[in-house]
Amino acid sequence: PYLPFGITFTVTNIPGDKTYIEQMFPYMVRTVKTVGPNVRILSTGKKVIHDIYVRWFEAISQTITEPSYRTVFVFALDGRVVIGCLTCPSRLKKRYQPVMEEMLESLQIPQELAKEDGENE
């Protein structure tokens, strides 16, 4: 059966750390609000999850077929900025919001894998 849920991760070439993420996050949220189709930011936050500093926001935005609910999060990995997004149709927000929160809380990246990944470029 079809599961109306999406997850994406983008490891960027942008050098970053906690300070950089703090500086860029307000611009990121503002850009999403201005450029996106009918975007409504529901909440923003920051926390340390398993020694990883994470900034996130929740939003509802219009897609081609229907509004979508998403949690977008940003963190630094091996000196680079990583952007993640969890998405579902907004009509399923109540069902998937706790799942998304749990997924974000379980974010763990073993340091050995992070270093190996960066060395293989």
DSSP file with accessible surface (Angstrom, degrees, kcal/mol):
  #  RESIDUE AA STRUCTURE BP1 BP2  ACC     N-H-->O    O-->H-N    N-H-->O    O-->H-N    TCO  KAPPA ALPHA  PHI   PSI    X-CA   Y-CA   Z-CA
    1    1 A P              0   0  184      0, 0.0     2,-0.3     0, 0.0     0, 0.0   0.000 360.0 360.0 360.0 155.1    0.0    0.0    0.0
    2    2 A Y        -     0   0  197      2,-0.0     0, 0.0     1,-0.0     0, 0.0  -0.530 360.0-155.8 -75.6 129.6    1.0    3.6   -0.6
    3    3 A L        -     0   0  106     -2,-0.3     2,-2.5     2,-0.1    -1,-0.0  -0.929   9.5-147.3-107.6 110.1    2.4    5.5    2.4
    4    4 A P        +     0   0   19      0, 0.0     2,-0.3     0, 0.0    88,-0.1  -0.401  62.0 106.4 -78.5  69.4    1.9    9.2    1.9
    5    5 A F        -     0   0   46     -2,-2.5     2,-0.4    83,-0.2    83,-0.2  -0.995  47.3-165.4-148.5 137.5    5.1   10.2    3.7
    6    6 A G  E     -A   87   0A  30     81,-3.2    81,-2.7    -2,-0.3     2,-0.4  -0.956   5.7-173.5-129.0 149.0    8.4   11.6    2.4
    7    7 A I  E     +A   86   0A  82     -2,-0.4     2,-0.3    79,-0.2    79,-0.2  -0.996   9.4 175.4-138.9 131.7   11.8   12.0    3.9
    8    8 A T  E     -A   85   0A  80     77,-2.2    77,-2.3    -2,-0.4     2,-0.4  -0.988  11.2-168.6-135.0 148.6   14.8   13.7    2.3
    9    9 A F  E     -A   84   0A 102     -2,-0.3     2,-0.5    75,-0.2    75,-0.2  -0.999   3.3-169.0-132.3 135.5   18.3   14.6    3.4
   10   10 A T  E     -A   83   0A  81     73,-2.7    73,-2.5    -2,-0.4     2,-0.7  -0.976   8.2-159.3-126.6 115.2   20.7   16.9    1.5
   11   11 A V  E     -A   82   0A  65     -2,-0.5    71,-0.2    71,-0.2     2,-0.1  -0.867  24.8-158.5 -90.4 114.3   24.3   17.1    2.5
   12   12 A T  E     -     0   0A  21     69,-2.7    -2,-0.0    -2,-0.7     0, 0.0  -0.374  28.0-125.9 -89.6 171.4   25.4   20.5    1.1
   13   13 A N  E    S+     0   0A 134     -2,-0.1    -1,-0.1    67,-0.1    69,-0.1   0.283  75.3 117.9 -93.5   7.4   28.9   21.7    0.2
   14   14 A I  E     -     0   0A  68     67,-0.3    67,-2.3     1,-0.0    -2,-0.2  -0.646  68.7-128.4 -78.1 120.5   28.2   24.7    2.5
   15   15 A P  E     +A   80   0A  98      0, 0.0     2,-0.3     0, 0.0    65,-0.3  -0.483  45.0 159.2 -67.2 139.3   30.7   24.8    5.4
   16   16 A G        +     0   0   11     63,-2.2     2,-0.2    -2,-0.1    63,-0.1  -0.999  27.2 172.3-161.3 159.8   28.9   25.1    8.7
   17   17 A D     >  -     0   0   88     -2,-0.3     4,-2.6    59,-0.1     5,-0.2  -0.814  60.3 -70.5-149.5-172.5   28.8   24.7   12.4
   18   18 A K  H  > S+     0   0  120     -2,-0.2     4,-2.5     1,-0.2     5,-0.2   0.914 130.6  50.3 -56.3 -44.1   26.3   25.6   15.2
   19   19 A T  H  > S+     0   0   86      1,-0.2     4,-1.9     2,-0.2    -1,-0.2   0.932 111.7  47.2 -62.3 -45.1   27.2   29.4   14.9
   20   20 A Y  H  > S+     0   0   83      1,-0.2     4,-2.7     2,-0.2     5,-0.3   0.921 111.1  51.4 -64.0 -42.1   26.6   29.4   11.1
   21   21 A I  H  X S+     0   0    1     -4,-2.6     4,-2.3     1,-0.2    -1,-0.2   0.922 108.4  52.0 -62.9 -41.1   23.3   27.5   11.4
   22   22 A E  H  < S+     0   0   56     -4,-2.5    -1,-0.2    -5,-0.2    -2,-0.2   0.889 113.4  45.1 -60.2 -39.1   22.1   30.0   14.0
   23   23 A Q  H  < S+     0   0  122     -4,-1.9     4,-0.5    -5,-0.2    -2,-0.2   0.896 118.9  39.6 -72.9 -40.0   23.0   32.9   11.6
   24   24 A M  H  X S+     0   0   28     -4,-2.7     4,-2.3     1,-0.2     3,-0.3   0.764  96.1  79.6 -84.5 -23.7   21.5   31.3    8.5
   25   25 A F  H  X S+     0   0    4     -4,-2.3     4,-2.6    -5,-0.3     5,-0.2   0.903  91.1  50.0 -57.3 -47.2   18.3   29.8   10.0
   26   26 A P  H  > S+     0   0   59      0, 0.0     4,-2.4     0, 0.0    -1,-0.2   0.906 112.8  48.8 -59.9 -35.8   16.2   33.0   10.2
   27   27 A Y  H  > S+     0   0  142     -4,-0.5     4,-2.6    -3,-0.3    -2,-0.2   0.893 109.6  52.6 -67.4 -38.5   17.1   33.7    6.5
   28   28 A M  H  X S+     0   0   33     -4,-2.3     4,-2.4     2,-0.2    -1,-0.2   0.945 111.6  44.9 -62.4 -47.2   16.1   30.2    5.6
   29   29 A V  H  X S+     0   0   18     -4,-2.6     4,-2.4     1,-0.2    -2,-0.2   0.931 114.0  49.7 -63.6 -44.2   12.7   30.5    7.2
   30   30 A R  H  X S+     0   0  134     -4,-2.4     4,-2.3    -5,-0.2    -1,-0.2   0.911 110.6  50.2 -62.5 -40.9   12.1   33.9    5.7
   31   31 A T  H  X>S+     0   0   79     -4,-2.6     4,-3.0     2,-0.2     5,-0.5   0.930 109.6  50.3 -64.0 -44.0   13.0   32.7    2.2
   32   32 A V  H  X5S+     0   0   47     -4,-2.4     4,-1.9     1,-0.2    -1,-0.2   0.923 112.1  48.4 -60.4 -42.6   10.7   29.7    2.5
   33   33 A K  H  <5S+     0   0  121     -4,-2.4     6,-0.4    -5,-0.2    -1,-0.2   0.891 118.2  39.7 -64.8 -38.3    7.9   32.0    3.6
   34   34 A T  H  <5S+     0   0  109     -4,-2.3    -2,-0.2    -5,-0.2    -1,-0.2   0.877 125.0  33.1 -81.6 -38.3    8.5   34.5    0.8
   35   35 A V  H  <5S+     0   0  117     -4,-3.0    -3,-0.2    -5,-0.2    -2,-0.2   0.832  99.4  88.3 -89.5 -36.2    9.2   32.1   -2.1
   36   36 A G  S ><<S-     0   0   24     -4,-1.9     2,-0.7    -5,-0.5     3,-0.6  -0.195  88.3 -98.9 -67.3 156.3    7.0   29.1   -1.3
   37   37 A P  T 3  S-     0   0   77      0, 0.0    25,-2.3     0, 0.0    -1,-0.1  -0.652  94.1 -28.6 -78.5 111.6    3.5   28.8   -2.4
   38   38 A N  T 3  S-     0   0  136     -2,-0.7     2,-0.4    23,-0.2    -4,-0.1   0.900  86.9-177.5  50.8  51.2    1.2   29.8    0.4
   39   39 A V    <   -     0   0   26     -3,-0.6     2,-0.5    -6,-0.4    22,-0.2  -0.652  13.2-170.7 -84.3 133.9    3.6   28.8    3.2
   40   40 A R  E     -B   60   0A 151     20,-2.8    20,-2.2    -2,-0.4     2,-0.5  -0.983  15.6-143.8-124.3 116.1    2.5   29.1    6.8
   41   41 A I  E     -B   59   0A  39     -2,-0.5    18,-0.3    18,-0.2     3,-0.1  -0.706  16.8-176.9 -79.0 124.2    5.2   28.6    9.4
   42   42 A L  E     -     0   0A  59     16,-2.8     2,-0.3    -2,-0.5    17,-0.2   0.837  60.9 -20.4 -90.8 -39.0    3.6   26.8   12.4
   43   43 A S  E     -B   58   0A  37     15,-1.3    15,-2.5     2,-0.0    -1,-0.3  -0.983  50.3-152.1-164.4 160.0    6.6   26.7   14.8
   44   44 A T  E     +B   57   0A  71     -2,-0.3     2,-0.3    13,-0.2    13,-0.2  -0.934  23.3 161.4-133.3 159.0   10.4   26.9   15.0
   45   45 A G  E     -B   56   0A  14     11,-2.4    11,-2.4    -2,-0.3     2,-0.3  -0.984  24.4-145.3-165.1 173.7   12.8   25.4   17.4
   46   46 A K  E     +B   55   0A 120     -2,-0.3     2,-0.3     9,-0.2     9,-0.2  -0.987  24.9 151.5-149.2 146.8   16.3   24.3   18.4
   47   47 A K  E     -B   54   0A  73      7,-2.2     7,-3.1    -2,-0.3     2,-0.6  -0.975  42.8-109.9-165.0 164.0   17.6   21.5   20.4
   48   48 A V  E     -B   53   0A  94     -2,-0.3     2,-0.5     5,-0.2     5,-0.2  -0.934  32.4-172.6-104.3 122.2   20.6   19.2   20.9
   49   49 A I  E >  S-B   52   0A   4      3,-3.0     3,-1.4    -2,-0.6    57,-0.0  -0.968  71.4 -24.1-120.2 113.5   19.8   15.6   19.8
   50   50 A H  T 3  S-     0   0   99     -2,-0.5    59,-0.3     1,-0.3    -1,-0.2   0.926 128.4 -48.1  49.7  50.5   22.5   13.0   20.6
   51   51 A D  T 3  S+     0   0  158      1,-0.2     2,-0.5    -3,-0.1    -1,-0.3   0.615 115.9 118.1  68.4  13.6   25.2   15.7   20.6
   52   52 A I  E <   -B   49   0A  17     -3,-1.4    -3,-3.0    55,-0.2     2,-0.5  -0.955  61.9-137.4-112.8 122.4   23.9   17.2   17.3
   53   53 A Y  E     -B   48   0A  34     -2,-0.5    23,-0.5    -5,-0.2     2,-0.4  -0.665  29.9-174.0 -79.1 123.6   22.7   20.8   17.4
   54   54 A V  E     -BC  47  75A   0     -7,-3.1    -7,-2.2    -2,-0.5     2,-0.4  -0.970  19.4-166.6-126.7 133.7   19.5   21.0   15.3
   55   55 A R  E     +BC  46  74A  27     19,-2.2    19,-2.8    -2,-0.4     2,-0.3  -0.929  23.8 170.9-109.2 143.4   17.3   23.9   14.2
   56   56 A W  E     -BC  45  73A  44    -11,-2.4   -11,-2.4    -2,-0.4     2,-0.3  -0.966  20.3-164.8-148.4 160.1   13.9   23.1   12.8
   57   57 A F  E     -BC  44  72A   2     15,-2.3    15,-2.8    -2,-0.3     2,-0.4  -0.986  14.0-141.4-144.3 152.3   10.6   24.5   11.6
   58   58 A E  E     +BC  43  71A  20    -15,-2.5   -16,-2.8    -2,-0.3   -15,-1.3  -0.923  30.8 166.9-109.0 140.8    7.2   23.1   10.9
   59   59 A A  E     -BC  41  70A   1     11,-2.4    11,-2.6    -2,-0.4     2,-0.4  -0.978  32.3-141.4-149.8 158.7    5.2   24.5    8.0
   60   60 A I  E     +BC  40  69A  25    -20,-2.2   -20,-2.8    -2,-0.3     2,-0.3  -0.991  31.2 170.7-119.5 131.9    2.2   23.9    5.8
   61   61 A S  E     - C   0  68A  12      7,-2.3     7,-3.5    -2,-0.4     2,-0.4  -0.968  34.8-105.0-140.5 157.1    2.5   24.8    2.1
   62   62 A Q  E     - C   0  67A  68    -25,-2.3     2,-0.2    -2,-0.3   -23,-0.0  -0.648  34.1-174.1 -83.5 132.1    0.5   24.3   -1.0
   63   63 A T        -     0   0   52      3,-1.3    -1,-0.0    -2,-0.4     5,-0.0  -0.550  46.4 -86.5-108.2-174.6    1.7   21.6   -3.5
   64   64 A I  S    S+     0   0  176     -2,-0.2    -2,-0.0     1,-0.2    -1,-0.0   0.901 125.2  23.8 -60.8 -40.3    0.2   20.9   -6.9
   65   65 A T  S    S-     0   0  119      1,-0.3    -1,-0.2    -3,-0.0    -3,-0.0   0.820 130.6 -21.7 -99.3 -34.9   -2.4   18.6   -5.6
   66   66 A E  S    S-     0   0   54     -5,-0.1    -3,-1.3    24,-0.0    -1,-0.3  -0.984  77.2 -69.9-166.1 167.2   -3.0   19.5   -1.9
   67   67 A P  E     -C   62   0A  46      0, 0.0    23,-2.3     0, 0.0    24,-0.4  -0.380  47.7-151.7 -67.5 146.5   -1.5   21.3    1.1
   68   68 A S  E     -CD  61  89A   6     -7,-3.5    -7,-2.3    21,-0.3     2,-0.4  -0.932   7.4-142.5-122.1 148.4    1.5   19.5    2.7
   69   69 A Y  E     +CD  60  88A   0     19,-3.3    19,-2.3    -2,-0.4     2,-0.3  -0.882  29.5 175.8-103.9 136.0    2.7   19.5    6.3
   70   70 A R  E     -CD  59  87A  61    -11,-2.6   -11,-2.4    -2,-0.4     2,-0.5  -0.997  30.7-151.7-144.5 149.9    6.5   19.4    6.7
   71   71 A T  E     -CD  58  86A   7     15,-2.2    15,-2.5    -2,-0.3     2,-0.5  -0.994  21.4-167.8-115.9 118.7    9.2   19.5    9.3
   72   72 A V  E     -CD  57  85A  13    -15,-2.8   -15,-2.3    -2,-0.5     2,-0.3  -0.928   8.2-177.0-108.7 132.0   12.4   20.9    8.0
   73   73 A F  E     -CD  56  84A   5     11,-2.5    11,-3.2    -2,-0.5     2,-0.4  -0.953  11.2-161.4-134.4 152.4   15.6   20.6   10.0
   74   74 A V  E     +CD  55  83A   0    -19,-2.8   -19,-2.2    -2,-0.3     2,-0.3  -0.992  18.4 153.9-134.0 136.6   19.2   21.7    9.7
   75   75 A F  E     -CD  54  82A   2      7,-2.1     7,-3.4    -2,-0.4     2,-0.4  -0.959  39.3-105.9-153.4 168.1   22.4   20.5   11.4
   76   76 A A  E     - D   0  81A  32    -23,-0.5     2,-0.4    -2,-0.3     5,-0.2  -0.839  28.6-175.6-101.9 138.1   26.1   20.4   10.8
   77   77 A L  E >  S- D   0  80A  25      3,-3.1     3,-1.8    -2,-0.4   -61,-0.1  -0.978  72.7 -21.0-134.5 117.4   27.8   17.1    9.9
   78   78 A D  T 3  S-     0   0   82     -2,-0.4     3,-0.1     1,-0.3    -1,-0.1   0.878 129.3 -48.7  52.9  40.1   31.6   16.9    9.5
   79   79 A G  T 3  S+     0   0   43      1,-0.2   -63,-2.2   -63,-0.1     2,-0.3   0.558 120.0 102.5  81.4   6.9   31.8   20.7    9.0
   80   80 A R  E <  S-AD  15  77A  43     -3,-1.8    -3,-3.1   -65,-0.3     2,-0.3  -0.926  74.1-110.4-123.6 152.7   29.0   20.8    6.3
   81   81 A V  E     - D   0  76A   0    -67,-2.3   -69,-2.7    -2,-0.3     2,-0.4  -0.619  29.3-164.7 -82.0 133.0   25.4   21.9    6.5
   82   82 A V  E     -AD  11  75A   2     -7,-3.4    -7,-2.1    -2,-0.3     2,-0.5  -0.962   1.0-162.4-117.8 134.7   22.7   19.1    6.2
   83   83 A I  E     -AD  10  74A  50    -73,-2.5   -73,-2.7    -2,-0.4     2,-0.3  -0.976   9.7-175.6-118.7 129.0   19.1   19.9    5.5
   84   84 A G  E     -AD   9  73A   0    -11,-3.2   -11,-2.5    -2,-0.5     2,-0.4  -0.885   5.2-167.4-122.1 155.3   16.4   17.3    6.1
   85   85 A C  E     -AD   8  72A  14    -77,-2.3   -77,-2.2    -2,-0.3     2,-0.5  -0.982   9.2-165.8-146.4 130.5   12.7   17.3    5.4
   86   86 A L  E     -AD   7  71A   2    -15,-2.5   -15,-2.2    -2,-0.4     2,-0.4  -0.973  24.0-177.7-112.6 129.7    9.8   15.1    6.6
   87   87 A T  E     +AD   6  70A  32    -81,-2.7   -81,-3.2    -2,-0.5   -17,-0.2  -0.973  16.5 154.9-136.2 144.3    6.6   15.6    4.6
   88   88 A C  E     - D   0  69A   4    -19,-2.3   -19,-3.3    -2,-0.4   -83,-0.2  -0.961  54.4 -75.5-153.2 164.2    3.0   14.3    4.5
   89   89 A P  E >   - D   0  68A  14      0, 0.0     3,-2.2     0, 0.0   -21,-0.3  -0.397  44.2-124.3 -59.7 140.3   -0.3   15.6    3.3
   90   90 A S  G >  S+     0   0   30    -23,-2.3     3,-1.8     1,-0.3     4,-0.3   0.799 108.7  68.0 -62.4 -24.9   -1.6   18.2    5.7
   91   91 A R  G 3  S+     0   0  163    -24,-0.4    -1,-0.3     1,-0.3     3,-0.2   0.724 102.8  47.3 -65.8 -17.1   -4.8   16.3    6.2
   92   92 A L  G <> S+     0   0   29     -3,-2.2     4,-2.5     1,-0.1     3,-0.4   0.228  78.3 112.4-106.1  14.9   -2.7   13.6    7.9
   93   93 A K  H <> S+     0   0   55     -3,-1.8     4,-2.9     1,-0.2    -1,-0.1   0.906  74.7  51.6 -55.2 -48.4   -0.8   16.1   10.1
   94   94 A K  H  4 S+     0   0  188     -4,-0.3    -1,-0.2     1,-0.2    -2,-0.1   0.872 113.9  45.3 -60.3 -34.1   -2.3   14.8   13.4
   95   95 A R  H  4 S+     0   0  168     -3,-0.4     4,-0.4     1,-0.1    -1,-0.2   0.904 122.9  32.4 -74.7 -43.5   -1.4   11.2   12.5
   96   96 A Y  H  X S+     0   0   16     -4,-2.5     4,-2.8     1,-0.1     5,-0.2   0.671  96.1  82.1 -94.9 -17.0    2.2   11.9   11.3
   97   97 A Q  H  X S+     0   0   42     -4,-2.9     4,-2.5    -5,-0.3     5,-0.2   0.938  95.9  46.1 -56.8 -46.5    3.3   14.8   13.5
   98   98 A P  H  > S+     0   0   72      0, 0.0     4,-2.3     0, 0.0    -1,-0.2   0.894 112.4  52.0 -63.7 -33.7    4.2   12.5   16.5
   99   99 A V  H  > S+     0   0   63     -4,-0.4     4,-2.5     2,-0.2    -2,-0.2   0.934 110.3  48.1 -65.1 -44.0    6.0   10.1   14.1
  100  100 A M  H  X S+     0   0    1     -4,-2.8     4,-2.5     2,-0.2    -1,-0.2   0.909 110.7  51.1 -63.6 -41.8    8.0   13.1   12.7
  101  101 A E  H  X S+     0   0  107     -4,-2.5     4,-2.5    -5,-0.2    -1,-0.2   0.922 111.4  47.9 -61.4 -43.0    8.9   14.3   16.2
  102  102 A E  H  X S+     0   0  146     -4,-2.3     4,-1.4     2,-0.2    -2,-0.2   0.901 110.7  51.3 -65.5 -39.6   10.1   10.8   17.1
  103  103 A M  H  < S+     0   0   63     -4,-2.5     3,-0.2     2,-0.2    -2,-0.2   0.924 111.6  47.3 -63.3 -42.6   12.1   10.5   14.0
  104  104 A L  H >< S+     0   0   13     -4,-2.5     3,-1.6     1,-0.2    -2,-0.2   0.922 110.5  52.1 -64.7 -42.1   13.8   13.9   14.7
  105  105 A E  H 3< S+     0   0   87     -4,-2.5    -1,-0.2     1,-0.3    -2,-0.2   0.757 107.3  53.8 -65.1 -24.7   14.5   12.9   18.3
  106  106 A S  T 3< S+     0   0   72     -4,-1.4    -1,-0.3    -3,-0.2     2,-0.2   0.370  74.9 137.5 -93.9   7.8   16.1    9.6   17.1
  107  107 A L    <   +     0   0   18     -3,-1.6     2,-0.3    -4,-0.2   -55,-0.2  -0.338  23.7 160.1 -57.6 116.6   18.6   11.4   14.8
  108  108 A Q        -     0   0  132     -2,-0.2   -58,-0.1   -57,-0.1   -57,-0.1  -0.980  20.9-177.0-142.7 132.0   21.9    9.7   15.3
  109  109 A I        -     0   0   41     -2,-0.3     2,-0.1   -59,-0.3     5,-0.0  -0.953  28.8-129.8-129.7 108.5   24.9    9.8   13.0
  110  110 A P     >  -     0   0   61      0, 0.0     4,-2.0     0, 0.0     3,-0.4  -0.380  14.4-134.7 -58.1 131.4   27.9    7.7   14.1
  111  111 A Q  H  > S+     0   0  101      1,-0.2     4,-2.4     2,-0.2     5,-0.2   0.849 103.4  59.7 -58.8 -34.3   31.0    9.8   14.0
  112  112 A E  H  > S+     0   0  128      1,-0.2     4,-2.3     2,-0.2    -1,-0.2   0.927 107.6  45.4 -61.5 -41.1   32.9    7.0   12.3
  113  113 A L  H  > S+     0   0   99     -3,-0.4     4,-2.7     2,-0.2    -1,-0.2   0.901 110.4  53.7 -69.0 -39.2   30.5    6.9    9.4
  114  114 A A  H  X S+     0   0    5     -4,-2.0     4,-2.0     2,-0.2    -2,-0.2   0.930 112.2  44.3 -61.6 -43.3   30.5   10.7    9.1
  115  115 A K  H  X S+     0   0  105     -4,-2.4     4,-1.8     2,-0.2    -2,-0.2   0.922 112.9  50.6 -69.4 -41.0   34.3   10.8    8.8
  116  116 A E  H  X S+     0   0  101     -4,-2.3     4,-1.1    -5,-0.2    -2,-0.2   0.927 109.9  51.6 -62.0 -42.9   34.4    7.9    6.4
  117  117 A D  H >< S+     0   0   98     -4,-2.7     3,-0.6     1,-0.2    -1,-0.2   0.930 110.4  47.6 -59.3 -47.5   31.8    9.6    4.2
  118  118 A G  H >< S+     0   0   21     -4,-2.0     3,-0.8     1,-0.2    -1,-0.2   0.827 109.9  53.3 -65.3 -30.7   33.8   12.8    4.1
  119  119 A E  H 3< S+     0   0  146     -4,-1.8    -1,-0.2     1,-0.2    -2,-0.2   0.715  98.6  64.8 -77.4 -20.4   37.0   11.0    3.2
  120  120 A N  T <<        0   0  128     -4,-1.1    -1,-0.2    -3,-0.6    -2,-0.2   0.413 360.0 360.0 -85.0   4.1   35.5    9.2    0.3
  121  121 A E    <         0   0  154     -3,-0.8    -3,-0.0    -4,-0.2    -4,-0.0  -0.419 360.0 360.0 -78.2 360.0   34.9   12.3   -1.8
